[in-house]
Each structure stands twice: as structure tokens, then as C-alpha cells.
Amino acid sequence: MRLLLICAGGMSTSMLIRKLEKHAEEIGIENFVCEAHGVTSFEEMYKDWDVTLYAPQIANKADYLKSIAPVGYPIGKIEPADYAIGNAQKIFKQIDTLLNKEKENE
């Protein structure tokens, strides 16, 4: 699974990546790749990723991000509380929900 995180600065997101990688290993997800990039990189990058989540502090960019991705592309906002504490378990549930919605649209 390839997860693209879109954020503003990257510091708190890099901590989240470490928690997500650890959780992926614990639950047996092989080939998990996760990177964080800024909003301006999204248009050129999203096609190479299975799912995109954006940080709550850039929620004001949601319409912009969704306007770039095609209909059905799995993209969503990480809930502020989950982002703040790095709740990898809940974030993976969100990823599963987004990916299942994409499959339903195929």
C-alpha cells in the first residue's frame, strides 16, 4: 500500500509516518510506503499513490485537492485528534474505508 500524506510543514507528519510504519508492520501489511509532501506537490504526485490523506491544518485546501484528483480517487482528511496523537489504528481504518469506497465505484 502506498499512502501519500499532504501537509503544511512536515515535522509533525514525519512523526506520524513513523507511527504508521510501525503499525503497518505490527498488523502485517507488507510493502507499506508512506511519504509526506506539501500541497503544491499533490497534482504531480497523486497518481503514484493508492490513497491520500491530508493533515487537518490544511483542511482549507480540501476543495483544491479534491478538484485535482479524479472522481473516486481515495482522499480524506485525518481527524485532528487522530493526527495529534498519531492514532495509527484509527488512521488505518480510515484508509480501509477510503479504499473500499474506491472499489465500490469501479
N, C-alpha and C positions, 0 to 999 in steps of 0.2 A: 504494500500500500504506500502510495506517495501522497503526503499531506503538505500542502503549502499554507503557511501562516502569513497573513498580511498584517503588518503592524506599523507603528509610527517610528519608533527608535530602535528597538531590537533588544535592549538589555533585559527587560522582564520576559520577553518572548524567548530569549535564549535559555532562561531558567526553565520555562515551560517545556521547551523542546527536550531537555534532559529528563524531565519527569515523564513525558510522553514516550520517549525511547525506552526508559526503564519499564514502564507499564506494558508496552508492547512486547518486550522480552519476557516479562513475567507471565503474560497470558498466551504466549506462543505465536505471536504474529511475526512471521519471517519476512525479511526484505522490507522492513518498515523504514521509510525515508521521510524525514521532516526537515524543512528549511523555513526560515523566516526572511521575508523581503518587504520592502516598502511598497506603498500603494502604487507608485509610478511604475513598478516592475510588473504589476499584475497582468497587464494586457499582453506583454510579450512572453509571459511565463505560464499562464494558467493551463494551456493546452498540454503541458508536460506533466500535469499533476492529476491525481484521481479525485481529489476533493480539496477545497479551500475553506479555511476558517479565518475570520478576521478578528482582531483584538477589539474589545469593547471601546477603547479610547478613540477608535476611528469609525465608530458607528455612523458618524455623519457622512462617511464616504460609501455607505452601503448601496445607495442608488447608483452611484458611479460604477462600482464594482459589478453590480448585477447587470448594468447596461452593456458591459463589455462581454460578459460570459453569455454563451448561447442559452436559450430556454432549456431548463432541465439540468444544467450544469450544477453539481452539488457545491453550494456555497452557503455559509452561515456565520452568524456572529457567536463568538464564545461568550457565554453568560459572565457578567462581571465577577460574581462570587467565585465561579469555577476558574476563571483566569487568575484572580488574585491569589488563590491558594494552590493553583496548579492541580486542580482536581482531574487527574488524567482519566480516572474511571468514568466520570460523567462526560468528559470531552469525547472519549471513545464511543460512548453511547450516542452522542450527538452525531459523530461521524457515521456510525452504522445507520442511523435514521436518514441522514442525507443520502448515503449511498443506496439505501433501499428505495427511496423516493425516485432516484435516477433510474433504477431498474424498472420500476413501475411505469415510467414514462417511455421506455423503449418499445 
